[in-house]
Amino acid sequence: FIVAADWIIDLGPGAGPRGGHVVAHGSVADICQSPESVTGQMLQRMGIQQQPTSEKLTANDGKTPVATARSMLKLSDCCRHNLQNITVEIPVGVVTGVAGVSGSGKTTVVFEGLLPALQQQLGLSSDASHNPGTLDGANDFAQVMVIDKGLPGRSPIATPATLSGVWIEFRRLYAQIREARRLGLTAERFSYRHPDSRCPGCRGTGSILVSDLNGATWWSTCPECHGRRFNRSTQTVAYRGFTVADLLSLTIEVARQHFTALPRIARGLDTLQGLGLGYLPLGQSGTTLSGGELQRLWLGRCLSRGMPGVTLYLLDEPTAGLHAAEIELLVKALRQLTAAGHTVVVIEHSLEFLRQVDWLIELGPGSGPAGGRVIASGTPHDLAACATPTGEALRFTGHMLSN
Ligand SMILES: [Zn+2]
């Protein structure tokens, strides 16, 4: 869309407190010539220097990864909703994008086919109310992890610190401080959920629910702790001048600068920064996190903790609201999962994302009864040579040069 626009206004340069400036404005060519513009740099890397037309295709950066899968996950006899008794083959150990126009059956294949079929095979579900299809090639999988819009975390008690799993490491650190040991404060006591540690006014949420005469409700900063979540006694212990309540007010990026010497904490914070989340305060209320931020926090948790067995990751439009530069970070993070032997399947519309995956499956050709079939599969380069909606979109926008 940006490439097709007549006039572009690029805001930034970073996110949160590091953004807020107009870094470039003008045509595609103007944006590309601005060294401060992250968008311009992205467009240049995609080989776009001016508005492309359908006749004049631009070259991509040639970085298309080659599928390295050794085996296939095969889901056959899939006839849920509009799916027309299809077979879907997903390469194991790589990132696969599931594309197609809205209503073509992407969500049905992944969340009503692949997911329940593997859950049944793993003995995690006994729901026999519908047949998800026959799954072959899944014997090596130990678990399935869904990272979608329905993840828990949209409450004021959830924060980037707890959602990402990094808070447990901070709590262990604070419990080792001499003053904490003298007071008998264990790691559990440095949780803002603990009854003896949390602010009694807001029960550790840092905010209280208020309502007006019309019945409208919203979260307001707790007047007792001013959003710090902890009671006074827990705030007598400090590491390098920071109490646990101070810590919650730091962004991930700033916290990383202060905790360089502690490998487990540094690694956890590095992972989150690598996902483009450095601007988030550790204690930001879960009610104000976007769906994309939430998905990436969970992804950070999986990346820094590691999963005990071979896992199939299923993601639903994780790029929603992300800039092209952040999409690149997301793809990098997903590649860390596949490098560790896991398999990733992502439902996506973003061409910027789809052009970077290892393998694509396109459903369609239309939506509803006019969809429900696999109309193309292969590498992004293979798809760019197809006369399908996704293939044509990859070509037309200059995301991918047809072979
Ligand atoms: Zn409070």
Residues whose N, C-alpha, C, O or C-beta is under 5 A from the ligand:
A	BS01	ZN	C199 G201 C202 G206 C222 E224 C225
